[in-house]
Amino acid sequence: MVKLSVIVPFYNVQTYAPDTLKSLAANAREDFEFLLVNDCSRDETPQILERAERELPGARLLHHEQNGGLATARNTGLDEARGEYVTFLDGDDWLAPGYFTELLGAIEGLGCDFVRTDHVQCTARNRTVHRVPHGRRGVVLDPRALILPADRSTSVDYAYAWAGIYHRRLLDNGLLHFTHGLRTAEDRPWIWRLHREAESMAVVGLLGVFYRRGVASSLTQIGDVRQLDFIRAFDQVIEETARDRDADLLLPKAVRTYCAIISHHLGSIERFEPQVARTLRSMSAAAMKRMPQNALKEALDSMDAQRASRLRRLRRRPSPKASTPLGQGGTPTTEAAA
């Protein structure tokens, strides 16, 4: 019987994949499986993974014929997972030795649907501990109760899928798959759904995931059209939360977070390609018009003056008479390298 399935997508990470795989080897157990998803890499990553399939205990290599992005690659792994528990790792990150055994022990001891963990962010040689924004540790909680308050960072803002472990019943109940094709912010609808629909969770203070920032190929470093998928992701958060039994309570939080992300991208708009920057402004303005307007007003009133002013100016933009043609889910059809 497989106790734990670990899903690890890889895309053009030949520089980092050996460290990732070495850390998986330091976490291997006979009842663990490692689902290595090659998302149609164009560098030496496929050869590295083929060798790992032979040498890493529990490794299974899955190939994409076309690049689908992180959400789709994770879904490929979820479809193949056989474990009682599931977790994730990205192909350019790494783990402390024995971390998965500790993590598994934590969720089995607590008996809840999922557990969230702290992590270490690594930028060049700098190391920074990032903690789940909830103070109570090692206690089983209602995930819904951790969504609010709207004006503070909460557990739904800590969206990293790899910072936790999840019981298989969540997968069987349709709560662990990601929205197909999302290129960025894929964790956002996912974490909101978990908090709305799972029955129990806990936060633990384990530090075993090392999250690599500043990778040149990461979408957080690339200002192309794929970054605009955050709009589709947050539209989904708003749409699904609006159908929730506690919509009146939860929508202000969802809208405020959406606005904060729009403001963040506008504040660093110079990193985007010119056409993408124009599309970002027009799509963001349209998104604000789609939001529940009472919740939007409440969100803007609660923000600091700089962000609120930036967003109010955007809100006043007239709707464009002709905009970039949109693909599925509102994503511009501008060609972007996979």
C-alpha positions in Angstrom: 0.0 0.0 0.0 1.3 3.5 -0.9 1.1 5.8 2.1 2.2 9.0 0.5 2.1 10.3 -3.1 4.5 13.2 -3.8 3.7 15.1 -7.1 6.6 17.0 -8.6 6.2 18.9 -11.9 9.4 19.8 -13.8 9.8 22.2 -16.7 13.2 23.4 -18.0 14.9 23.1 -14.6 18.0 21.2 -15.5 20.1 23.4 -13.2 18.0 22.7 -10.1 16.4 19.3 -10.7 19.4 17.3 -9.4 19.1 19.1 -6.0 15.4 18.4 -5.9 15.8 14.8 -6.7 18.6 14.3 -4.2 16.4 15.7 -1.5 13.6 13.3 -2.6 16.1 10.4 -2.2 16.8 11.6 1.3 13.0 11.3 2.0 12.4 8.0 0.3 10.5 5.2 2.0 9.2 1.9 0.6 5.6 3.1 1.0 6.2 6.5 -0.7 5.8 7.2 -4.4 7.3 10.1 -6.3 5.3 11.2 -9.4 7.8 13.1 -11.6 5.9 15.0 -14.2 7.9 16.2 -17.2 5.9 19.1 -18.6 7.4 18.9 -22.1 10.8 20.3 -21.0 13.1 21.5 -23.8 16.4 21.3 -22.0 18.2 18.4 -20.3 15.5 17.9 -17.7 13.9 14.8 -19.4 17.2 13.0 -19.4 17.8 13.8 -15.7 14.3 12.5 -14.9 14.8 9.3 -16.9 17.9 8.6 -14.8 15.9 9.4 -11.6 13.2 7.0 -12.5 15.8 4.2 -12.5 17.7 5.3 -9.4 15.2 7.0 -7.1 13.1 4.5 -5.0 9.4 4.9 -5.7 9.8 7.2 -8.7 7.3 7.1 -11.6 8.0 9.3 -14.6 5.0 10.9 -16.4 5.4 12.8 -19.7 3.4 15.6 -21.2 3.5 15.8 -25.0 2.7 19.5 -24.8 3.5 22.1 -22.1 0.5 22.5 -19.9 1.7 24.6 -17.0 1.9 23.9 -13.3 -1.8 23.4 -12.7 -2.1 20.8 -15.5 1.1 19.0 -14.5 -0.1 18.7 -10.9 -3.4 17.3 -12.1 -1.6 14.7 -14.1 0.1 13.6 -10.9 -3.1 13.6 -9.0 -4.8 11.4 -11.6 -2.0 8.8 -11.0 -1.6 9.1 -7.3 -2.2 5.9 -5.3 -1.3 7.2 -1.8 -3.4 7.5 1.3 -2.0 11.0 1.5 -0.8 13.5 -1.1 1.7 16.3 -1.2 3.5 18.5 -3.7 6.9 19.8 -4.5 8.0 22.1 -7.3 10.9 20.9 -9.6 13.3 23.7 -8.5 12.7 23.5 -4.8 14.1 21.0 -2.2 13.5 19.3 1.1 15.2 18.6 4.4 16.1 14.9 4.9 13.3 13.0 6.6 10.8 15.9 6.3 8.0 13.8 4.7 8.1 11.3 7.5 7.7 14.1 10.0 4.9 15.6 7.9 3.1 12.3 7.6 3.4 11.7 11.3 1.8 15.1 12.0 -1.3 14.6 9.9 -1.8 11.0 11.1 -1.5 12.2 14.7 -4.0 15.0 14.2 -6.4 12.9 12.1 -7.6 15.9 10.0 -8.2 16.5 6.3 -5.1 18.6 5.7 -2.2 20.1 7.4 -0.4 23.4 6.5 3.3 24.0 7.2 5.8 26.9 7.3 8.6 27.0 4.8 12.0 28.6 4.1 12.3 31.0 1.2 15.6 31.0 -0.5 16.7 33.9 -2.7 20.4 33.5 -3.7 22.2 32.9 -0.4 19.5 34.5 1.7 17.2 32.3 3.8 13.9 33.6 5.3 11.3 31.7 7.3 7.7 32.2 6.1 5.0 31.1 8.4 1.4 30.2 7.9 -0.5 33.3 9.0 -2.3 31.6 11.9 -1.0 31.4 15.4 -2.5 28.2 16.8 -0.3 25.2 16.0 -1.0 21.5 16.4 -4.8 22.0 16.9 -7.5 20.7 14.6 -9.5 23.6 13.3 -12.4 24.4 11.0 -10.9 25.6 7.7 -13.8 27.9 7.0 -13.1 29.8 10.3 -9.6 30.6 9.1 -10.6 32.6 6.0 -11.4 35.9 7.8 -10.9 38.6 8.9 -10.9 40.4 5.5 -8.4 43.1 6.4 -5.6 40.8 7.6 -3.5 38.1 6.0 -5.0 34.7 6.8 -4.5 31.1 5.8 -6.1 31.5 2.4 -3.5 34.1 1.5 -0.8 31.4 2.2 -1.7 29.5 -1.0 1.4 27.3 -1.6 0.2 23.8 -2.4 3.5 22.3 -1.4 3.3 23.7 2.1 1.2 20.9 3.4 -0.2 17.4 3.2 -3.7 16.3 2.2 -5.7 13.2 3.0 -6.9 11.2 0.0 -10.5 11.7 0.8 -10.1 15.3 -0.4 -8.9 14.0 -3.8 -11.8 11.5 -3.9 -14.2 14.3 -3.1 -12.9 16.5 -6.0 -11.1 19.1 -3.9 -7.5 18.7 -4.8 -7.4 19.2 -8.6 -6.4 22.6 -10.0 -8.1 24.6 -12.7 -6.8 23.2 -15.9 -4.5 25.6 -17.9 -3.9 28.3 -15.3 -0.3 29.5 -15.7 -0.1 31.5 -12.6 -2.1 32.0 -9.3 -3.3 28.4 -9.8 -3.1 27.9 -6.0 -5.6 30.6 -5.2 -9.0 29.0 -6.3 -7.6 25.8 -5.0 -6.8 27.0 -1.4 -10.1 28.9 -1.2 -12.0 25.7 -2.2 -10.2 23.7 0.5 -11.0 26.3 3.2 -14.7 26.5 2.1 -15.3 22.8 1.6 -12.9 20.6 3.7 -14.0 19.7 7.2 -10.8 19.9 9.2 -7.3 21.2 9.1 -4.3 22.0 11.3 -1.2 24.2 11.2 2.2 22.8 12.2 5.6 24.5 12.6 7.6 22.0 10.5 10.4 23.7 8.5 11.4 21.2 5.7 10.5 22.8 2.4 13.0 25.2 0.8 11.3 27.4 -1.8 13.6 28.8 -4.4 12.9 32.4 -5.4 14.4 34.5 -8.2 14.6 31.6 -10.7 15.0 33.2 -14.2 12.4 30.8 -15.8 9.8 31.3 -13.1 6.6 33.1 -14.1 7.1 35.5 -11.1 10.2 36.8 -13.0 8.6 36.9 -16.5 6.4 39.8 -17.5 4.5 38.0 -20.4 0.9 37.3 -21.0 0.8 34.2 -18.8 1.0 36.4 -15.7 -2.5 37.7 -16.5 -4.0 34.3 -15.6 -4.3 35.7 -12.1 -7.4 37.5 -13.3 -9.0 34.2 -14.4 -7.9 32.6 -11.1 -9.5 35.4 -8.9 -12.6 35.6 -11.1 -13.1 31.9 -10.2 -12.5 32.7 -6.5 -15.2 35.4 -6.6 -17.6 33.3 -8.6 -17.4 30.3 -6.4 -17.4 32.3 -3.2 -20.5 34.1 -4.3 -22.3 30.8 -4.4 -21.2 29.9 -0.8 -23.7 29.8 2.0 -21.6 32.5 3.8 -21.1 34.6 0.7 -22.0 37.9 2.5 -19.3 37.2 5.0 -16.6 35.9 2.7 -16.9 38.0 -0.4 -15.3 41.1 1.2 -12.2 39.1 1.9 -12.1 37.6 -1.7 -12.6 41.1 -3.3 -10.0 42.8 -1.1 -7.4 40.1 -1.9 -8.2 40.4 -5.6 -7.8 44.2 -5.4 -4.5 43.8 -3.6 -3.1 41.6 -6.3 -4.2 43.9 -9.0 -2.5 46.8 -7.2 0.6 44.8 -6.8 0.9 44.1 -10.5 0.1 47.7 -11.4 2.8 48.8 -9.0 5.4 46.9 -10.9 3.9 47.3 -14.4 7.2 48.3 -15.9 8.3 44.6 -15.9 5.6 43.7 -18.4 5.9 43.8 -22.1 4.2 47.0 -23.4 1.2 45.2 -25.0 0.8 43.0 -21.9 0.9 46.1 -19.7 -1.9 47.7 -21.7 -3.9 44.5 -21.5 -3.3 44.2 -17.8 -4.8 47.7 -17.2 -7.9 47.0 -19.4 -8.5 43.5 -18.0 -8.1 44.7 -14.4 -10.5 47.6 -15.0 -13.0 45.2 -16.4 -12.5 42.8 -13.5 -13.3 45.6 -11.0 -16.5 46.3 -12.8 -17.4 42.6 -12.4 -16.8 42.5 -8.7 -19.7 42.9 -6.2 -19.7 46.7 -6.0 -20.6 47.0 -2.3 -17.7 44.7 -1.4 -15.4 46.6 -3.7 -16.2 49.9 -2.1 -15.6 48.4 1.3 -12.3 47.0 0.1 -11.1 50.3 -1.3 -12.1 52.2 1.8 -10.1 49.8 4.0 -6.9 50.1 2.0 -4.0 52.5 2.4 -4.2 55.7 0.4 -1.6 54.8 -2.3 -3.2 51.5 -3.2 -6.8 52.8 -2.9 -6.0 55.8 -5.2 -4.3 53.6 -7.8 -7.3 51.3 -7.9 -9.9 54.1 -8.0 -8.1 55.6 -11.0 -8.3 52.2 -12.7 -11.9 51.8 -11.8 -12.8 55.1 -13.6 -11.2 53.9 -16.8 -13.8 53.7 -19.6 -14.4 50.2 -21.0 -12.3 49.9 -24.2 -14.3 49.8 -27.5 -11.9 47.2 -28.9 -9.7 45.0 -26.8 -7.3 42.2 -27.3 -9.1 39.1 -28.4 -9.6 36.8 -25.5 -9.1 33.1 -25.3 -10.7 30.6 -22.9 -11.4 32.0 -19.5 -10.6 35.6 -20.4 -6.9 35.1 -21.1 -5.6 37.2 -24.1 -4.7 35.0 -27.0 -1.3 36.7 -27.5 1.2 34.0 -28.3 3.6 33.3 -25.4 6.4 30.8 -25.2 5.4 27.7 -23.3 
